Amino acid sequence: MKQSSRNIMAIIVAGVWVNVSKFVRNEVLLKAYGMDHYRSLGMTFPAEMKNGLIWVAWGFLYAVISKWTRMAKKHACFLPLASDYQAF
């Protein structure tokens, strides 16, 4: 398999992993907490399709940036910090 194919496959797998884990965390484990929090602020929980699509795009963008950061291989000791910085 070519290196570019491996990179693309790594980005796809990482993007799927990020999105599935975020979905399980936000929609299965912590949804009641999030809804209560929004209700206490006098807001409605953003459960529209466009919000989900934005989060999916963010998950794949995060995967692309993470792969790009790893490919740079500059200052490898800072990669975990760079990854956390992109996420938040």
Helices and strands as residue ranges (DSSP letters): H 3-23, I 24-29, H 31-40, H 49-72, G 76-78, H 79-87
